[in-house]
Amino acid sequence: MCRNKYCRRWHETGLVFTLPNGKPIHKRNMHHDLKELCQKLGLPWRRAFHGWRHGHHSHLLERGVNPKVVQARGGWASTAFFLSVYAHVMPGAQEQAAQAVSDMLKGLK
């Protein structure tokens, strides 16, 4: 069975979670598997998909991925609304911006 994109039977879908050959996971199977995993980990099942989605967006923003890219991956229609929801994930952004300007000006001697 294919398990990576270099296999000739791989189906590129652009999805995050797929079957081993890259094809989409059927919704019914994903719900069952996720519910089972949550039970094993002692996590609440009710909001599992929301938690994964939020965690994915937060993880990318915390690692400096362009917010427009994260917004597009999440299917948000508006970057402004997306940032109003996720701005809290980017603590220290003002300090980073100030440091970037400071570093640039130091190079202009």
Secondary structure, DSSP 8 states (H G I E B T S, - for coil): ---STTSTT------SSB-TTS-B--HHHHHHHHHHHHHHHT--STTHHHHHHHHHHHHHHHTT--HHHHHHHHT-S-HHHHHHHHGGG-TTHHHHHHHHHHHHHHTT-
